[in-house]
């Protein structure tokens, strides 16, 4: 499984897809195959039975970003012979809990102080239904935090899969995680570190980051005499700064990621001597 994200529209162009399922909770894509035109986004799932090339355009913006998941399928999808070379569109109704989760990401990403009532309205459910799944704000935020960390891990794993070295891996990681600002930034203000499950997952993430920093030191990416803990803190805080800049509209995800990388690798010193 891999995740993908963009906040920019992409014009119609050829797309080569292996067999798999494409799920897009936010934003949408429009595909074109022969005389067919099909949309897939929130509320629908695109199934590709065999390796296929078709044309596709992406609809996304800074206001409504596109986020999706691709789940590879090891064996071709069994379909009727005359359907095996085309995309299969399957309308699906999101699970109520999933609908609440996605609505919460959107609502809190737009306004951190939004109420649970705002989330229920965006999800199209009643307050009583929301509370059956999440008794209060704390339970909902805890669920969002777990998903957000999983999304970070998936984004980094996908972005760095072909990295030639640790330096490229760190740079690609920033470019992968900074665009997730709207799904991450508001959680930083919730004080969730006291939750045992969240704390354990966060510690595991920091330990992995520390190990990567140590490996990068051996490549000469970071100075050997700078403590690993200091570099880990610098990386995390530059990520938070990048998310903040994106959320405030002061930088695009690409600009913020580049500034974070420049600061991490080169510092802030100018040309003056």
Number of C-alpha atoms within 10 A of each C-alpha: 12 17 22 16 19 21 20 15 16 14 11 15 12 13 14 10 17 18 20 21 19 22 21 23 21 18 22 21 18 15 20 19 14 8 5 9 11 14 17 20 21 21 15 19 20 21 20 23 23 19 14 16 16 16 16 21 18 20 19 20 14 17 11 15 19 24 21 18 17 19 15 15 16 9 10 14 15 10 11 8 7 7 11 17 15 18 21 17 14 12 13 10 12 15 9 14 15 13 21 25 23 19 21 25 21 18 23 22 19 15 12 15 10 13 13 20 14 15 24 22 15 16 22 15 15 12 14 12 15 24 15 10 14 19 12 12 12 14 13 18 21 19 14 19 21 14 15 17 17 12 20 20 18 18 23 20 17 17 22 18 10 11 14 9 13 20 20 14 20 24 20 23 22 25 22 26 23 29 26 22 19 23 24 24 22 21 19 11 9 13 10 16 15 9 11 10 13 17 13 13 16 15 13 12 14 16 14 12 20 18 13 17 23 20 16 20 18 12 14 12 17 19 13 13 7 10 12 19 15 10 18 18 14 15 21 14 13 21 21 18 18 30 27 19 19 24 20 10 11 12 16 19 26 16 16 24 28 18 19 26 22 13 15 17 15 9 11 10 8 6 5 4 4
